[in-house]
Amino acid sequence: MKFKMIATDFAIDLGTSNISVYKKGEGLIINEPSSLVLDENHTKVEAIGQEAKDMLGKTHEDIQVVKPIKNGVITDFNLTEAMLNYFFDKVNPNFSLIQPRVVIVVPSGITDIQKRAVEDAALHAGSRDIILVDESLAAAYGMNLSPDEPRGILMINMGAGTSQVAVISLNGIVVSATMNKGGDYLDEKIVDYFREEKNLEIGKNTAEEIKIKLASLKIKDGNNQMEVNGRDLLDARPKTVSVSSSELVSCILPFADEVCEMVLEALEKTPPEISSDIRRDGFALSGSLSKLSGLAEYIEKKIGLKSYRSEDPGTDAILGAGLILENPDKYLKYRK
C-alpha cells in the first residue's frame, strides 16, 4: 500500500440522480449515478454508480437497486456512507496521514438536521474539514456570475430531485424557495402517461430517455415522434408504440407552471435594489433539467425576463464547488 502524507482535497455534489466529484488541481473527474445494488440480505453493496443504474428494472427479487439520496438529502445514512467511501477511495486510493478537506454541495432549504447528516456521513467516510455550499450559490460560481459581489442574481436550478429558486448577493441567499419536483418527477409522469393512455408499462430508464430525446414545450416540435418499447398491460406481451412530442406536453406543462409560480413568489419578496439588477440581467438557468427543449422560453414568456445558461448546466454546481475548493477565502469572506 502506498502512503501519502496529505490527501488531495476535493468537492462533491450529492445529487439525487448523479454524484459528481471535482479533484483539486485536476478538475471534474467523476460523474456517476447515485445508485447502489444491494444483495439479498440488503447488507452488502454489490455495485455502485453507472454499473448499478444499468441494472435498474432488470434485477431479480434477491437484489435491489436503491438510491440513498432523495431530493438532494440523505434518506439512508449507512448506504450514503458506503457510497461516499467508494468515491473517496477513487479520489484518494492510498492511505493518507492527513485526511482531505471536502466541499459538499447541498440543496437550498435543507434543515440543520439534514446538514448534520451530510457532515457526519462525510466525516465517517474520511474528511478532516467540510464546507457545505448551497447548490444555487455553487451553480452561480460555476457560471462565473461573481456571486460574491453586491449584485442581485436570480438563479433557477432544476435537477433530478428538486427545483430551486434563489436570489443571491454577497455570497448569501437573499430569498429562496424549493419544491421536491424535478427530472425524476417528470419521468414518473411519463411512466403514468404510457400506462394510462397507451396501456404500456415502461421503466424509469426508458422514461428518462423519452424525456431527453422527445419531450418539448416548443410548438414546432409537436410532430416529432419516437418508437417506445414496453410491456402491454392487456396481454403482458412485449409491445412497441409510437408517441409524439405534443402528447407529452401534458406531462411537462403543470411542472413548468409550478416553477413559474415559485419564481414570481420569490420576486415578490426580493428587495427593490436587487429587483433592478434582475430586471436588467434576467435569470440564470442551471441543472440538467434546464436543457429540456422549450422550457427556458416558456419560463421567459411567463415571468417576462430573459434567461441565460452555461453550455453544460448539469455541471454548474460541481464546477462552482471546485472554484470554492481552489479559493475558499473568496467564498468565506462574507460568511463569518
C-alpha positions in Angstrom: 0.0 0.0 0.0 1.3 3.4 -1.0 1.4 6.2 1.7 0.7 9.9 1.3 1.3 12.5 3.9 -1.6 14.7 2.9 -4.7 13.5 0.9 -5.9 15.6 -2.1 -8.8 17.9 -1.3 -11.9 17.6 -3.5 -15.5 18.8 -3.9 -18.6 16.6 -4.3 -22.1 17.2 -5.4 -24.5 14.8 -3.8 -27.2 14.9 -6.4 -30.4 12.9 -6.4 -29.5 11.5 -9.9 -25.8 11.8 -10.1 -22.8 12.2 -7.8 -20.1 14.5 -9.3 -16.5 14.9 -7.9 -14.0 17.7 -8.6 -10.4 17.0 -7.6 -8.2 19.9 -6.6 -5.7 20.7 -9.3 -7.3 18.2 -11.8 -11.0 19.3 -12.3 -14.1 17.2 -12.7 -13.0 13.6 -12.5 -16.2 11.7 -11.7 -19.9 12.0 -12.7 -21.8 8.8 -12.0 -25.4 7.9 -11.0 -26.0 7.9 -7.2 -27.3 4.3 -7.2 -26.3 1.2 -5.4 -27.1 -2.5 -5.8 -27.7 -4.5 -2.5 -27.5 -8.2 -2.0 -30.5 -10.4 -0.9 -29.9 -9.5 2.7 -29.6 -5.8 2.0 -26.3 -5.8 3.9 -23.6 -5.9 1.1 -23.1 -3.4 -1.7 -22.7 -5.3 -4.9 -22.4 -2.4 -7.4 -22.3 1.5 -7.3 -22.7 4.2 -9.8 -23.2 3.6 -13.5 -23.0 -0.2 -13.1 -25.8 0.0 -10.6 -28.0 2.2 -12.7 -27.7 -0.1 -15.7 -29.3 -2.8 -13.6 -32.4 -0.7 -12.8 -35.5 -2.7 -13.7 -33.5 -5.8 -14.7 -32.8 -7.3 -11.3 -34.4 -10.4 -9.7 -36.1 -10.3 -6.3 -32.9 -11.2 -4.4 -31.1 -8.0 -5.3 -32.3 -4.4 -5.1 -31.3 -1.1 -6.7 -31.6 1.8 -4.3 -30.9 5.5 -4.1 -29.8 6.6 -0.6 -30.2 10.3 -1.6 -33.6 11.6 -2.3 -34.4 15.2 -3.2 -30.8 16.1 -2.5 -30.9 14.9 1.1 -29.8 11.7 2.8 -32.5 9.1 3.4 -30.2 6.2 4.4 -27.1 7.2 6.4 -25.2 3.9 6.2 -25.7 3.5 2.5 -24.7 7.1 1.8 -21.5 6.5 3.9 -20.8 3.4 1.8 -21.3 5.3 -1.4 -19.1 8.2 -0.1 -16.4 5.7 0.8 -16.4 4.4 -2.7 -16.0 7.8 -4.3 -13.5 9.0 -1.6 -11.3 5.9 -2.4 -11.5 6.8 -6.1 -10.1 10.3 -5.3 -7.5 9.2 -2.7 -6.9 5.4 -3.2 -3.9 5.3 -0.8 -3.6 5.8 2.9 -3.0 9.4 4.0 -2.0 10.7 7.4 -3.9 13.9 6.9 -7.4 13.5 5.5 -8.8 15.8 2.8 -10.8 19.0 3.0 -14.1 18.4 1.2 -16.6 21.0 -0.2 -20.1 19.4 -0.4 -23.0 20.9 -2.4 -26.3 20.7 -0.6 -29.8 21.8 -1.8 -31.3 25.1 -0.7 -33.7 24.8 2.2 -32.4 21.7 3.8 -32.7 21.6 7.6 -29.9 21.7 10.2 -30.6 18.0 10.9 -30.2 17.1 7.3 -27.0 19.2 7.1 -25.6 17.4 10.1 -26.4 14.0 8.4 -24.3 15.1 5.4 -21.5 16.2 7.6 -21.5 13.0 9.7 -21.5 10.8 6.6 -18.6 12.7 5.1 -16.6 12.6 8.4 -17.2 8.9 8.7 -16.0 8.4 5.1 -12.8 10.2 5.9 -12.7 14.1 5.9 -10.8 16.4 8.1 -12.7 19.6 7.2 -16.1 20.1 5.5 -17.5 23.2 3.8 -21.2 23.0 2.9 -22.3 25.1 -0.1 -25.8 25.9 -1.2 -26.5 24.4 -4.6 -27.7 27.6 -6.2 -24.7 29.5 -4.9 -22.3 26.9 -6.1 -24.0 27.0 -9.6 -23.6 30.8 -9.7 -19.9 30.3 -9.1 -19.8 27.6 -11.8 -21.4 30.0 -14.2 -18.8 32.7 -13.4 -21.5 35.1 -12.2 -19.5 36.6 -9.3 -22.0 35.9 -6.5 -19.6 37.5 -4.0 -20.3 40.9 -5.4 -23.1 43.3 -4.2 -25.3 42.4 -7.2 -28.6 40.5 -7.3 -28.6 37.2 -9.2 -31.8 35.2 -9.8 -31.0 31.6 -10.2 -33.4 28.8 -11.2 -31.8 25.4 -10.6 -33.7 22.3 -11.8 -32.2 19.0 -11.1 -33.5 15.4 -10.8 -35.0 15.6 -7.3 -35.6 19.3 -6.6 -36.2 22.6 -8.3 -34.9 25.7 -6.6 -35.3 29.4 -7.0 -32.7 31.6 -5.2 -31.9 35.3 -5.2 -28.2 35.6 -4.5 -26.0 38.5 -3.4 -22.7 38.8 -1.4 -22.3 35.0 -1.1 -25.6 34.6 0.5 -29.2 33.6 -0.3 -31.5 36.6 0.0 -34.7 34.8 -0.9 -35.2 31.1 -1.8 -37.9 28.6 -2.5 -37.6 24.8 -3.2 -40.0 22.2 -4.3 -39.3 18.4 -4.4 -40.0 18.0 -8.1 -37.5 17.8 -10.9 -36.4 15.4 -13.6 -37.4 12.3 -11.7 -40.9 13.7 -11.2 -41.3 14.2 -14.9 -40.0 10.6 -15.5 -42.8 9.4 -13.2 -45.4 11.5 -15.1 -44.2 10.0 -18.4 -44.5 6.4 -17.0 -48.0 7.3 -15.8 -48.9 8.7 -19.2 -47.9 5.5 -21.0 -49.7 3.3 -18.5 -53.0 5.3 -18.7 -53.0 6.4 -22.3 -51.1 3.7 -24.2 -51.7 0.7 -21.9 -47.9 0.2 -21.9 -45.7 -0.4 -18.9 -42.3 1.2 -19.3 -39.3 1.5 -17.0 -37.7 4.6 -15.4 -34.7 4.5 -17.7 -36.9 4.4 -20.7 -39.0 7.3 -19.4 -35.8 9.3 -18.9 -34.7 8.6 -22.5 -38.1 9.8 -23.8 -37.8 13.0 -21.7 -34.4 13.8 -23.1 -35.0 12.9 -26.7 -38.6 13.8 -27.3 -40.2 16.0 -24.6 -40.6 19.6 -25.6 -42.7 22.7 -25.0 -41.9 24.1 -28.4 -44.9 24.1 -30.8 -42.6 23.4 -33.8 -41.5 20.1 -32.2 -45.1 18.8 -31.7 -44.9 16.3 -34.6 -41.6 14.8 -33.6 -42.0 11.1 -32.8 -40.2 8.1 -31.5 -40.9 4.4 -31.0 -41.2 3.2 -27.4 -40.8 -0.5 -26.3 -42.5 -1.8 -23.2 -44.9 -4.4 -21.8 -48.6 -4.5 -22.9 -50.8 -4.1 -19.8 -53.6 -6.1 -21.5 -51.8 -9.3 -22.5 -48.4 -8.8 -20.9 -46.6 -9.2 -24.3 -43.7 -7.0 -25.5 -45.2 -4.1 -27.4 -43.9 -1.1 -29.4 -45.9 2.1 -29.6 -45.3 5.5 -31.3 -45.6 8.7 -29.3 -45.3 12.4 -30.4 -43.8 15.3 -28.6 -47.2 17.1 -28.5 -48.6 14.1 -26.5 -46.1 14.6 -23.7 -46.8 18.3 -23.2 -49.4 17.4 -20.5 -46.7 15.7 -18.5 -44.4 18.8 -18.5 -46.7 21.9 -18.5 -48.0 21.6 -14.9 -44.4 21.4 -13.7 -43.3 24.4 -15.7 -46.2 26.4 -14.3 -45.3 25.5 -10.8 -41.7 26.7 -11.4 -43.0 30.0 -12.7 -45.3 30.4 -9.7 -42.3 29.8 -7.4 -40.2 32.4 -9.2 -42.9 35.0 -9.0 -43.4 34.4 -5.3 -39.6 34.8 -4.7 -39.6 38.0 -6.7 -42.4 39.4 -4.5 -40.1 39.1 -1.5 -37.0 40.5 -3.3 -35.7 43.9 -2.1 -36.2 46.7 -4.7 -32.4 47.3 -5.3 -31.9 43.7 -6.2 -35.0 43.6 -8.3 -33.5 46.3 -10.5 -30.4 44.1 -11.1 -32.6 41.1 -12.0 -34.7 43.2 -14.4 -31.6 44.2 -16.2 -29.8 40.8 -16.2 -32.7 38.3 -16.3 -32.3 34.9 -14.7 -29.8 32.1 -14.8 -30.9 28.6 -15.5 -28.9 25.7 -14.1 -29.3 22.0 -13.5 -29.7 19.2 -16.1 -33.4 19.6 -16.5 -32.9 23.2 -17.7 -31.9 21.7 -21.1 -35.4 20.4 -21.7 -36.5 21.8 -25.0 -38.7 24.9 -24.8 -38.7 25.1 -21.0 -36.5 28.2 -20.9 -38.6 30.0 -23.5 -41.8 29.1 -21.6 -40.5 30.5 -18.3 -39.2 33.6 -20.0 -42.6 34.3 -21.5 -44.5 33.6 -18.2 -42.4 35.9 -16.0 -41.2 38.5 -18.5 -37.5 38.1 -18.1 -34.7 36.8 -20.4 -32.7 33.8 -19.4 -29.1 32.6 -19.8 -27.2 29.4 -19.0 -23.9 27.7 -19.5 -23.1 25.1 -22.2 -23.4 22.2 -19.7 -25.8 23.3 -16.9 -25.7 19.9 -15.3 -22.1 20.6 -14.1 -22.5 24.2 -12.9 -22.8 23.3 -9.2 -19.8 20.9 -9.1 -17.6 23.3 -11.1 -18.6 26.1 -8.7 -17.8 23.9 -5.7 -14.4 23.3 -7.4 -13.8 27.0 -7.6 -14.6 27.4 -3.9 -12.3 24.5 -3.1 -9.5 26.2 -5.0 -10.1 29.6 -3.3 -12.2 29.1 -0.1 -11.3 32.5 1.3 -13.3 34.2 -1.6 -16.4 32.2 -0.6 -16.0 32.5 3.2 -15.3 36.3 3.4 -18.9 37.2 3.9 -19.9 34.2 5.8 -18.3 34.6 9.2 
